[in-house]
Amino acid sequence: MTQPPNQPPQGQAPQQGGFGAPQGPPPQQPGYGHPQAPQTPPAPHTPPPPPPAQQPQPQPGFGYPQAPGYPQAPPGYGYPGQQPGPYGQPQPGPYGGQPGYGHPQAAVPLHPHPGQPGGGRKVSAQLLVIVAAVVAIALIVGGVWYASGEDDGKKDDTASTSGGTGGGEDTSGGTGGVASGGKEKVPADPASKVLFQVPMPALKKGDSSVVVSGSWLTDKAYVKSGIAEIVGYDPDKGTKLWTIPLPGPVCTASRHVTADNKTAVLFQPAMPTKAEPSHGCSQVAVLDLDAGRRLWTKTVKDGDRPTTFDNITLSGNTVAVGGTSGGAAFDVSGKALWSPKPSDSCYDAGYGGGAKLVALRKCGSYGERQLHVQTIDPKSGKVISEYKLAQGIEYASIVSTDPLVVAADVGDSAGDGSGISDYFSIDNRTGKLRTRISAPGEQLAGRCDRVSRIENCTQMVVGNDRLYVPTEEHEGTGKYSRTNEIIAFDLATGKQTGQRADAGDGYVISPLRMDGGNLLAYKRPPYDKGGQIVSVDGGSFKVTTLLENPATEAVRDVETRMLPEYSEMQFGQGRLYMSQVYASSRRSGTQDKEYLAIAFGTS
């Protein structure tokens, strides 16, 4: 069979010192859910040392789009002013990071909610219950491994709730972890081949990084954001099917799509220049991923200037955008549903989409903030239910909207740059807290954008009324091997279910998405293997391999630059698509070809 264009060479023998090669094991604590007794807290994964003739390579920062040894790429077009460092490194400013582009320094703009006369989204002003004490966090006593997941029998005292009227049917009831089956088929042979690669687009002179966030998979196309464009590719051959040009670079994109494959993106109105390094993320557009067309573009006016936003999502037929200037929403037809109003005393920092629409509403000045988690009607903006986090929590993220799960860094206590110290399981109908799950950073992996992108969490999946999270890496049973597990928490009780999916020696496993009642996960490979996509049965937790990538060094070199911590992954119908969220210039001192995306498929 002929080799697709730009395919990396195959058949090379793995080299010593490749990603995941053996290394001297530092003392490590067994991971969350691991049966061995603890010794010392686990350290972040570091690539193995190269042969003696080479200099050691720097490790990648968790949460940043770069390869092992990749120079840190600054945020590019679309997030002006933000210069976050690698996850896990201390950063200046309150809450572990300097407030980025558009972030409030003291007082904040005060904005609205529709449902009120004039289109503002209605928010109840008669919430009577006040906030109680700040949560107690991780249940760790004397360094003992947190394994039980059990609470102390006390009610959560972090917040008050305000129930609303109306609301849809509660679909979050527990299923007992019994899998309902999935659509992904188990192949006769899971061995994959490289289907195609998308070369890294050329950057303008002087640019080191440009945002290219956004990728989608439909029955007709694999769709990926480029530099000021959205491109649809044949899912098998990689040939371009269509291109949607944009006047400026993408800022961020919704990961959700409508039933007829429409989605939404947020972008700048023009290309940045030296004189104008950013034009602001003010353009809201809906795309037809089947036809390859931009259906409409809208802005929200703030006086004579367009309002800029930080995040975008989609729920049903509603496109919602939010930021420090407030929130706005449109029907996919282009009709405006609500927009910010200066008379409001709070503002919608962002929304979570998908099965339901949930607003993260901020009230109070910086440092004295209170966050309201509101399930709202996606057509009218009417508040269905509300849960208040304890005052003083500045940032939170929406992990899932149905069942509703929110991650927060309570008291800035996570300490590992993940943005998560606790998960809150909330009833969509009543707004009452179902349970709270402590997430010790040294035990559990997973991270959320703690600053601006409300729905940007990775390495965690919600399904079967469970929260699936990976443990941090720890020593395996083989010599020098590293591994981890995925464990499950019951969202009704907060307790561990006892289910555990082991990655296997040398592999590190990360949850990707649900496939019916089954969990799909990616296994980062050891130095002499290719990565895998596996299906974890929701009931038995039996692991079945659906795809295994080539083990050649050249292919692994591309694959290990696109890992789930800091890239995008789409899997469906036996094909895996991995892509960057930043287009970056070539790594200094190397001749390696850079790729925006790579696709694998089984026969």
C-alpha positions, 0 to 999 in steps of 0.5 A: 500500500502506498504511503500517505504524503508526509508520513513519518518514516517507519520501521526504525528501531527504537532508540535508547532514551526514548520517551518512557525509557528505563530510568533510575526510579526515585522513591515514589508513593503508590498511586491513588487506588494502588494496593501498595503501602505509601512511602513518599509523595509521588513526583511528576513524570519526567522523561528518562535520561538520554545516553551519556553522550547527550545532555538531559532534556527538560521535562514538559510542563503538564498542561502545556502543548509541547513535546518532551524537551519542547521549549515552552510555547507562550500563548499565541493569538486569542489569549493576549496578555496571558503568559502562564508557565507549565502546570505545577510550577509556582507563578506570581500573583494571587491564586498562583497566577497573574490575572491574564487577559481581561481578568479583573484586578479589583472591581469588575464590570457588573452585568446581567441575565435574560428573562428580564424586560429588555432581554437580561437573563433573570436571576433571583434576587431573593436567595435567602440562605447564606454561605457557611464555612469553607470546605475541609479538604483532602482527607489525608492523615499523617501522609497515609494514602487516601483510599477509602473515599468515605466522608466523615458523616458530616454535611458539607458546609461550603455553601448554601443552595437555592432551588428553582422551579421547572427543570428537565427530567433528572437523567443523572440517577445512578446505574450501578456502574452497569455498562449500557454498551457502546458504539465503538467496535472491537477490531479483529486486529487493533494494530493501527497504521498512520493514515495521514498527517497535517503539517504545521502551518507556517508562522509569520516572522516573529511569531512563536505560537498561535492558538489553533484550538478546536477539533471535531469528528463527524461521519463525513470529516475530521475538522481542525482549526488552523491559523485563521481558518477551519479545515475539513479533512477526509477522515481516511485520506487526509485530503482537504474537503473544504476550508472556512477562512476567518479574518483573524485567529481562533481564540477558543472553540466549543467541543460540543456539536448540535444533532446536525453537526453545527458548532461554534467558535470565538475568534479575533476580527483581524490578524494581529500586527506589531502595532496591534498585537491583539484585536480582542476575542469578540467574534462569535460564529456558528459553523456547519461542519457537514457543509463546510460553511460559516453560517453567521458571525455576531458581536455584542456591543459595549457602547461603541466597542465590541465586547470580548469574551473568554470562552464559548460553548453550545447546549442544544441550539444555544451558543453561549459566550462568557467572560469578565464583561458578562455573558451572552447567548444566541440561537444557532439560527443567529437570533440574540437570546441575551447579552450583558447589562451594566445594571447587573451586580454580577456577571456570567464568567462562562458556561458549561454546555452539552446536555444542559446549560450551566452558568458560572456566575461571579458576584462580588469584587476580586478577593471577596468573590462568590461563585454561583453555579446555575443550571439555566434554561438554554432558550430563555436564560431562566434560572432553574437551580443554583448552588453557591460555592463558599465566598473567597473561591475565585475560580471553578470549572464545569466538568460536566453539566448532566450530571452536574460536576464542578471542580474548584481549588478551595482556598488555593489549596491544590498546590500542584497547578491542577486547579482542583482541590475538590469536586462538587456533585450538584443536583441539577433540579434542586441546586442542592449538593449531592456530595463533595469529593476531595482530590489530593493533588499528589494522588489524583491527576487531572487539571482545569484551566483555573483562570478563564476557560470555564469548561476546559478540564482534561483527564477526567470523565463523567458517566454512569453517575460516576467520576472517572479520574486517573491517579498520578504516576507511580512505580510499577511492578517491573523494573524501573516501570511507571504506571497508574490507574483510573478509579471511579467515584460515586457521584451520589455518595462521594465514595470510591466504587472499588473499580480500577483500570490498571494501565499496565507496566510502562503505560499511563492511562487517561480517560477520554470520553464515554461510549455509551456505558463504557469509558474510552481511555488513552494509554501513553506508551513506554519507550518501545511501544505505541499508544493505545485506545482502550474501552473500559467496561462500565460494570466489570471495568474489563479493559479491551484494546481498540487500537494500538499505534506503531512502535517505530521511533519516528511515529512515537516521536510525533505521538508523544508530542500530542498527549492528552494533558496538553492536546486534543484527541478525537476517537471514533470508528476505529480512528484516532486523531491527535492534534496540537492546540498551539501552532509553534515554530520548529524546536530550536536546534532540531530538524524534526518536522512539526505536525499540527495533527496526525491520524491513525486507523485500524484495518 
